[in-house]
Amino acid sequence: MNSEFLKKLQDISGDSSLITGSSVKERKAGIWIDEPIGASAIVRPKNTKEVSQILALCNESKVEVVTHGGLTGLSQGAIANKNQLALSTELMTDIEEIDLYGRTMTTQSGVKLQTIQEVSEQNNMFFPLDLGARGSCSIGGNASTNAGGNKVIRYGMTRELILGLEAVLADGTIISSMNKMLKNNTGYDLKQLFIGSEGTLGIITKLVLRLKEKPSSENTALIACDSFEKVKKLLKHFDSGLAGSVTAFEVMWKEFYTLVTTAPAKSKPPIRQDYPYYILVEYSGFDQKIDSAHFNSLLEDGLEKDLISDAVIAKNTKERTDLWGIRDDVEQQFRLGPIKIFDVSLPINDMEAYLENSKKLFAEKWKEFHFVVFGHLADGNLHIIAGVNQDDKDSMNQIENCVYEPLRDINGSVSAEHGIGLEKLPYLNISRNEEEINLMRTLKKSLDPNNILNPGKIFN
Ligand SMILES: Cc1cc2nc3c(=O)[nH]c(=O)nc-3n(C[C@H](O)[C@H](O)[C@H](O)COP(=O)(O)OP(=O)(O)OC[C@H]3O[C@@H](n4cnc5c(N)ncnc54)[C@H](O)[C@@H]3O)c2cc1C
């Protein structure tokens, strides 16, 4: 990146918005990555116009651009190399409008998810997207990865929560698709191109988010269960008993529960640690008294039917937060030594056999290994933390094969919610066929002919 190019960037974004030289290396490449950002410079535009001017310049100069949101992504989608420019949305933090009747929030893409949740709440509304990285991730990053999280069973993925967006194409063209209506069938729904495409087709600068009315009751319980068959039956039990309104159904296998409820983890086990499965189930409704009575009756019924071995119910917000604190304390995974974190998707009916099969492949290769499972089970989404006490490339590749290959025969997905990035690129063909990948390439080529936007991510 020569000085003439940097000077032009500075002219667009202003002195303080451009970071160069050793200051770039002071920033970490990702929340769980111990290396500095690899890009040669970081530019921090303040608005769409600046993003457009920057991309026009990069396109003309054939400089590759990697967009940075909150850098909490877990698939190496935001990794940049020394010839690339990082474009951070961290200064694009305006919330422009809240429409309480239309139930929308219009915002720039650098706003943190937690801020969006809090501002919604202050307006007595609710933005349902929720994930452990809420305090650091940006809404633009959530859109670009089509993030999932804890409440997908009730409210859907990020895709379902976006009505409109504005994105800048590689040549600087601004596509303003700021639709605010629920219904708008006027040709191609262009916003979908940018949702989940990990910054490879355009840079998202603004969004129209879909707000929901704020629930007025929260009902949360932690349940222990003694077989996977009963876990499945309990999901049906709650979902049908609540007429399809279960808000969360998170399952922790014994090894995960033990890890996050044993010191030095912050939480103590509210239920004994020797059950095979633990479920965090939640229902949010309209009246605390009525909803609690109904939720508790479903729990009692589950006990009577022998679906539940033990349970604790959160009696107040603190107890609810404490129960979620157990599920969210995923950083305990680093106590296991070198690990790889997986995010797979598969039909619930195939889960037990798939996990057994995958674990068997580990046992054939290694005497000792970690295989710790938890996840958004109701969405068919499991996270697997796997490790064999070695972090060389060959061991990691073998670990990946043991987890990914068994998905092939059951039409599973190598990425439920984290995206492909660089990390899962070699395995894309397990979940997508050749024709699909070719169409993705065609789209990429037509929108970004010089291949400057996050090149080499998702596919080569
Ligand atoms: C503790 C923890 C818990 C998590 N839980 C979940 C979970 O439950 N569900 C889930 O889905 N994910 C989860 N994640 C992963 C991560 O938080 C999400 O992928 C999140 O959406 C990434 O947002 P970000 O702003 O940090 O994006 P980044 O990491 O900065 O970027 C992610 C990708 O999006 C691109 N990008 C970022 N902003 C833009 C933009 N404005 N325009 C175009 N491209 C852009 C980047 O180039 C990159 O490819 C978790 C992560 C952590 C650390």
The ligand as an SDF file (V2000), in Angstrom:
LIG
                    3D

 53 58  0  0  0  0  0  0  0  0999 V2000
  -18.7780  -15.7010   23.1190 C   0  0  0  0  0  0  0  0  0  0  0  0
  -19.3170  -15.7810   21.7060 C   0  0  0  0  0  0  0  0  0  0  0  0
  -20.5890  -16.2730   21.5000 C   0  0  0  0  0  0  0  0  0  0  0  0
  -21.1000  -16.3300   20.1940 C   0  0  0  0  0  0  0  0  0  0  0  0
  -22.3660  -16.8180   20.0360 N   0  0  0  0  0  0  0  0  0  0  0  0
  -22.8820  -16.8650   18.7950 C   0  0  0  0  0  0  0  0  0  0  0  0
  -24.2110  -17.3640   18.5930 C   0  0  0  0  0  0  0  0  0  0  0  0
  -24.8770  -17.8100   19.5290 O   0  0  0  0  0  0  0  0  0  0  0  0
  -24.7020  -17.3370   17.3340 N   0  0  0  0  0  0  0  0  0  0  0  0
  -23.9770  -16.8700   16.2670 C   0  0  0  0  0  0  0  0  0  0  0  0
  -24.4900  -16.8520   15.1450 O   0  0  0  0  0  0  0  0  0  0  0  0
  -22.7100  -16.4130   16.4340 N   0  0  0  0  0  0  0  0  0  0  0  0
  -22.1530  -16.3990   17.6550 C   0  0  0  0  0  0  0  0  0  0  0  0
  -20.8750  -15.9390   17.8240 N   0  0  0  0  0  0  0  0  0  0  0  0
  -20.0900  -15.5260   16.6450 C   0  0  0  0  0  0  0  0  0  0  0  0
  -20.1230  -13.9940   16.3540 C   0  0  0  0  0  0  0  0  0  0  0  0
  -20.4310  -13.2660   17.4830 O   0  0  0  0  0  0  0  0  0  0  0  0
  -21.0970  -13.6750   15.2390 C   0  0  0  0  0  0  0  0  0  0  0  0
  -20.6490  -14.2790   14.0450 O   0  0  0  0  0  0  0  0  0  0  0  0
  -21.2920  -12.1750   14.9650 C   0  0  0  0  0  0  0  0  0  0  0  0
  -22.4130  -12.0290   14.1150 O   0  0  0  0  0  0  0  0  0  0  0  0
  -20.0840  -11.4820   14.3170 C   0  0  0  0  0  0  0  0  0  0  0  0
  -20.2750  -10.0720   14.3810 O   0  0  0  0  0  0  0  0  0  0  0  0
  -19.0010   -9.0820   14.3540 P   0  0  0  0  0  0  0  0  0  0  0  0
  -19.4960   -7.6850   14.3060 O   0  0  0  0  0  0  0  0  0  0  0  0
  -18.0870   -9.4060   15.4750 O   0  0  0  0  0  0  0  0  0  0  0  0
  -18.3640   -9.4550   12.9540 O   0  0  0  0  0  0  0  0  0  0  0  0
  -16.8260   -9.6320   12.5600 P   0  0  0  0  0  0  0  0  0  0  0  0
  -16.2320  -10.7610   13.3280 O   0  0  0  0  0  0  0  0  0  0  0  0
  -16.1250   -8.3480   12.6200 O   0  0  0  0  0  0  0  0  0  0  0  0
  -16.9880  -10.0720   11.0270 O   0  0  0  0  0  0  0  0  0  0  0  0
  -17.6130  -11.2720   10.6760 C   0  0  0  0  0  0  0  0  0  0  0  0
  -17.7430  -11.3450    9.1510 C   0  0  0  0  0  0  0  0  0  0  0  0
  -18.6410  -10.3400    8.6860 O   0  0  0  0  0  0  0  0  0  0  0  0
  -17.9720   -9.4110    7.8140 C   0  0  0  0  0  0  0  0  0  0  0  0
  -18.5050   -8.0820    8.1530 N   0  0  0  0  0  0  0  0  0  0  0  0
  -18.5300   -7.4790    9.3720 C   0  0  0  0  0  0  0  0  0  0  0  0
  -19.1910   -6.3100    9.2880 N   0  0  0  0  0  0  0  0  0  0  0  0
  -19.5960   -6.1610    8.0020 C   0  0  0  0  0  0  0  0  0  0  0  0
  -20.3290   -5.1580    7.2840 C   0  0  0  0  0  0  0  0  0  0  0  0
  -20.7850   -4.0600    7.8690 N   0  0  0  0  0  0  0  0  0  0  0  0
  -20.5430   -5.3440    5.9510 N   0  0  0  0  0  0  0  0  0  0  0  0
  -20.0780   -6.4560    5.3200 C   0  0  0  0  0  0  0  0  0  0  0  0
  -19.3760   -7.4230    5.9460 N   0  0  0  0  0  0  0  0  0  0  0  0
  -19.1470   -7.2800    7.2660 C   0  0  0  0  0  0  0  0  0  0  0  0
  -16.4900   -9.5990    8.0880 C   0  0  0  0  0  0  0  0  0  0  0  0
  -15.7150   -9.2690    6.9670 O   0  0  0  0  0  0  0  0  0  0  0  0
  -16.4370  -11.0860    8.4140 C   0  0  0  0  0  0  0  0  0  0  0  0
  -16.4400  -11.8390    7.2330 O   0  0  0  0  0  0  0  0  0  0  0  0
  -20.3130  -15.8960   19.1080 C   0  0  0  0  0  0  0  0  0  0  0  0
  -19.0300  -15.4080   19.3300 C   0  0  0  0  0  0  0  0  0  0  0  0
  -18.5230  -15.3620   20.5990 C   0  0  0  0  0  0  0  0  0  0  0  0
  -17.1350  -14.8210   20.8180 C   0  0  0  0  0  0  0  0  0  0  0  0
  1  2  1  0
  2  3  1  0
  2 52  2  0
  3  4  2  0
  4  5  1  0
  4 50  1  0
  5  6  2  0
  6  7  1  0
  6 13  1  0
  7  8  2  0
  7  9  1  0
  9 10  1  0
 10 11  2  0
 10 12  1  0
 12 13  2  0
 13 14  1  0
 14 15  1  0
 14 50  1  0
 15 16  1  0
 16 17  1  0
 16 18  1  0
 18 19  1  0
 18 20  1  0
 20 21  1  0
 20 22  1  0
 22 23  1  0
 23 24  1  0
 24 25  2  0
 24 26  1  0
 24 27  1  0
 27 28  1  0
 28 29  2  0
 28 30  1  0
 28 31  1  0
 31 32  1  0
 32 33  1  0
 33 34  1  0
 33 48  1  0
 34 35  1  0
 35 36  1  0
 35 46  1  0
 36 37  1  0
 36 45  1  0
 37 38  2  0
 38 39  1  0
 39 40  1  0
 39 45  2  0
 40 41  1  0
 40 42  2  0
 42 43  1  0
 43 44  2  0
 44 45  1  0
 46 47  1  0
 46 48  1  0
 48 49  1  0
 50 51  2  0
 51 52  1  0
 52 53  1  0
M  END
$$$$
